[in-house]
């Protein structure tokens, strides 16, 4: 099975970033926050860090899989839950995500 590509698009319809799910950059402070939540570890070792990232990507995957099952492959940024948009480390203003 081919992994899905996530295209981050700005308001001018320009491509900002194109990534597989597990390549989407995650904010460091979110990794640390989740590590504290799960392990009480403010300086996560590689094992905790890997687990935290898998957990974050699993939450994202569950949401996007549901959206795809509903027949949508273009999601406005404003419609994506904050627990997902707030963890993605992206500086540009995203208008929508397209999944292909």
C-alpha positions in Angstrom: 0.0 0.0 0.0 1.3 3.4 -1.0 1.5 6.0 1.8 -0.5 9.1 1.5 1.0 12.5 0.6 -0.1 15.6 2.4 0.1 18.8 0.4 -0.1 22.0 2.5 -1.5 24.8 0.3 -1.6 28.6 1.0 -4.3 31.1 0.1 -2.8 31.7 -3.3 -3.0 28.0 -4.0 0.8 27.6 -3.8 2.3 24.5 -2.4 4.0 25.2 0.9 5.0 21.6 1.8 4.5 18.1 0.6 5.1 15.2 3.0 4.2 11.7 4.0 2.3 11.6 7.3 5.3 10.6 9.4 7.5 13.2 7.7 5.3 16.1 8.8 7.4 18.2 11.2 6.1 18.3 14.7 6.8 21.2 17.1 9.4 20.3 19.7 7.3 21.8 22.6 4.5 19.5 21.6 6.8 16.5 21.7 8.0 17.5 25.2 4.5 18.3 26.4 3.2 14.9 25.3 6.3 13.2 26.8 5.6 14.8 30.2 1.9 13.8 29.9 2.7 10.2 29.1 6.0 9.6 30.9 6.6 12.6 33.2 9.8 13.1 31.1 10.6 16.7 30.1 13.8 15.5 28.3 12.6 12.5 26.3 15.1 9.8 25.4 14.9 8.4 21.9 12.5 5.6 23.0 10.1 8.1 24.6 10.5 10.5 21.7 9.7 7.8 19.2 6.7 6.6 21.1 5.4 10.2 21.5 5.8 10.8 17.7 4.0 7.6 16.9 1.2 8.6 19.2 0.8 12.0 17.6 1.0 10.6 14.1 -1.6 7.9 15.0 -4.0 10.6 16.2 -3.5 12.5 13.0 -3.9 9.4 10.9 -7.2 8.5 12.6 -8.6 11.9 11.8 -7.4 12.0 8.2 -8.5 8.4 7.5 -12.0 9.3 8.7 -12.1 12.4 6.5 -11.0 10.3 3.5 -13.6 7.7 4.2 -16.2 10.5 4.1 -15.0 11.2 0.5 -13.0 14.4 1.3 -9.4 14.8 0.2 -9.2 18.6 0.4 -9.6 19.9 4.0 -9.7 23.6 4.9 -7.1 24.3 7.6 -9.8 26.0 9.7 -11.8 22.7 9.8 -9.0 20.5 11.0 -9.1 20.1 14.8 -6.7 22.3 16.8 -5.1 19.3 18.5 -3.7 18.5 15.0 -3.0 21.9 13.6 -1.3 23.1 16.8 1.3 20.4 16.7 2.4 20.8 13.1 5.6 22.8 12.8 4.9 25.1 9.9 5.6 28.8 9.7 3.6 29.7 6.6 -0.1 30.5 6.6 -1.8 27.2 5.5 -5.2 27.5 3.8 -5.9 23.8 3.2 -4.4 20.3 3.1 -4.9 18.1 0.1 -4.4 14.3 0.6 -3.3 12.2 -2.3 
